[in-house]
Amino acid sequence: MCAEFMSLVTRETVTRVPGTSQEVKTAVREWVCPECDYFEDAEPGD
């Protein structure tokens, strides 16, 4: 959006299963702009 180069960032999200103490961890890949708050999900081939 602001014409800066986007960087590929891998983050881990943790989701708790209701009623148990189990946690499910999922890796999420996003393209993130270092200058502004813009981001978008990465495609599987990226």
Backbone torsions as a table, in degrees:
resi	resn	phi	psi	omega
1	MET	NA	-37.6	-176.7
2	CYS	-102.5	9.4	177.0
3	ALA	75.3	15.3	173.8
4	GLU	-87.3	161.2	176.5
5	PHE	-75.0	135.0	179.0
6	MET	-85.0	148.6	176.8
7	SER	-119.5	145.7	-179.4
8	LEU	-86.2	122.3	-176.6
9	VAL	-121.2	134.5	175.5
10	THR	-107.0	125.4	179.7
11	ARG	-123.9	160.9	178.0
12	GLU	-116.4	124.6	176.7
13	THR	-103.0	143.0	-179.9
14	VAL	-116.1	124.3	178.0
15	THR	-117.3	128.5	179.2
16	ARG	-91.6	138.1	178.0
17	VAL	-82.5	121.6	-177.4
18	PRO	-59.6	137.9	177.7
19	GLY	85.4	-5.7	178.3
20	THR	-133.4	174.3	176.1
21	SER	-98.4	11.3	-177.8
22	GLN	-75.4	139.7	176.7
23	GLU	-120.5	139.2	177.0
24	VAL	-112.3	122.6	-179.9
25	LYS	-103.2	132.8	-178.7
26	THR	-130.9	132.9	176.0
27	ALA	-82.2	132.2	179.9
28	VAL	-123.1	127.8	178.6
29	ARG	-107.5	131.1	-178.6
30	GLU	-136.9	148.6	168.1
31	TRP	-89.2	124.4	-175.2
32	VAL	-125.4	137.5	175.0
33	CYS	-88.6	127.3	-178.9
34	PRO	-73.0	-16.5	-176.0
35	GLU	-96.2	-28.3	-178.9
36	CYS	-132.5	-174.5	-176.5
37	ASP	-92.0	14.4	-176.9
38	TYR	-77.1	138.4	173.8
39	PHE	-151.6	160.0	173.3
40	GLU	-150.7	151.9	-178.8
41	ASP	-65.7	144.2	177.7
42	ALA	-81.6	148.3	175.5
43	GLU	-78.8	155.9	-179.1
44	PRO	-57.2	-29.2	-179.3
45	GLY	-85.6	-4.1	-176.6
46	ASP	-77.1	NA	NA
